Amino acid sequence: MDEEPPNSWLSRLLKPREKPALLEQKLSKEAYEDYRRLLMKARPEVDGSKLTIRLSNGTVELERDVLRVKAKNRKTAEKILRNLHHYNQPPSLWPAYGLSYSLKRKKGTIF
């Protein structure tokens, strides 16, 4: 049986907690329109010109001049932002980033 070092409970107690992360990216008008088209596919909450998408590990907010990503830690926030950048690329490039997409069929039509 593995024994924990005698100070392990103390180190866990004193270990700094990860702070919630907030990443902001300033956007041009063209970038705003691109992100708006992309995020509208995810059926966001719309409040005027503000779009909000709640993910399991964070939140994405889009306003006229800024994109905000809130997550439980910086690593997760950066991953969400990186994935948004990659999903903004044409779908033919997605597999290169390890992303996938699905085509839904409804009555013989592809959306």
C-alpha positions in Angstrom: 0.0 0.0 0.0 1.3 3.4 -0.9 1.7 5.8 1.9 1.4 9.5 1.4 4.2 11.6 2.6 3.5 13.0 6.0 3.1 16.6 4.8 0.8 15.8 1.8 -2.4 16.9 3.5 -0.6 20.1 4.4 0.6 20.7 0.9 -2.9 20.1 -0.5 -4.3 22.6 2.1 -1.7 25.2 1.3 -1.6 24.7 -2.5 -2.8 27.8 -4.3 -6.2 27.4 -5.8 -6.6 28.1 -9.5 -8.3 31.4 -10.1 -11.1 31.7 -12.7 -9.7 33.1 -15.9 -11.0 35.8 -18.2 -9.5 36.2 -21.6 -10.5 39.2 -23.8 -9.8 39.7 -27.4 -10.4 43.0 -29.2 -12.2 42.5 -32.5 -12.5 44.4 -35.8 -15.9 44.8 -37.4 -15.1 42.0 -39.9 -13.9 39.6 -37.1 -17.0 40.4 -35.1 -19.2 39.5 -38.0 -17.3 36.2 -38.6 -17.5 35.2 -34.9 -21.2 36.2 -34.8 -22.0 33.9 -37.8 -20.0 31.1 -36.1 -21.6 31.5 -32.7 -25.1 31.8 -34.0 -24.8 28.1 -35.1 -24.6 27.2 -31.4 -27.9 28.9 -30.6 -26.5 31.4 -28.0 -28.5 33.5 -25.5 -29.0 36.9 -27.3 -29.3 40.1 -25.3 -29.2 43.0 -27.8 -25.8 42.9 -29.5 -24.4 40.5 -26.9 -24.2 36.8 -27.5 -23.5 34.4 -24.7 -22.8 30.7 -25.0 -22.5 28.6 -21.8 -20.2 25.6 -22.2 -19.6 22.8 -19.7 -16.2 24.2 -18.9 -16.7 27.9 -19.5 -18.6 30.8 -21.1 -18.1 32.7 -24.3 -19.4 36.2 -24.7 -19.4 38.2 -27.9 -20.0 42.0 -28.0 -19.5 44.5 -30.7 -15.8 45.1 -30.1 -14.7 42.3 -27.8 -14.7 38.5 -27.4 -14.6 37.2 -23.8 -13.9 33.7 -22.7 -14.5 32.9 -19.0 -13.4 29.5 -17.6 -12.3 27.8 -14.3 -8.6 28.3 -15.1 -6.4 29.9 -17.7 -5.5 26.6 -19.5 -9.2 25.8 -20.2 -9.9 29.4 -21.3 -7.0 29.3 -23.8 -8.3 26.0 -25.1 -11.8 27.3 -25.7 -10.4 30.4 -27.4 -8.0 28.3 -29.6 -10.9 26.0 -30.6 -13.0 29.1 -31.6 -10.1 30.3 -33.8 -9.9 26.8 -35.4 -13.6 26.4 -35.9 -13.6 29.8 -37.6 -11.4 28.2 -40.4 -13.0 26.3 -43.3 -14.2 22.8 -42.2 -11.6 21.1 -44.5 -8.9 22.3 -42.1 -10.6 21.1 -38.9 -9.2 17.6 -38.9 -5.7 19.1 -38.9 -6.5 20.6 -35.5 -8.2 17.4 -34.2 -11.7 18.9 -34.5 -14.7 17.3 -36.1 -18.0 18.2 -37.5 -21.2 16.4 -38.2 -23.8 16.6 -41.0 -27.4 16.2 -39.9 -29.7 14.6 -42.4 -33.4 15.5 -42.4 -35.7 14.1 -45.0 -32.9 13.5 -47.4 -31.4 17.0 -47.2 -28.0 17.9 -45.8 -27.8 21.0 -43.7 
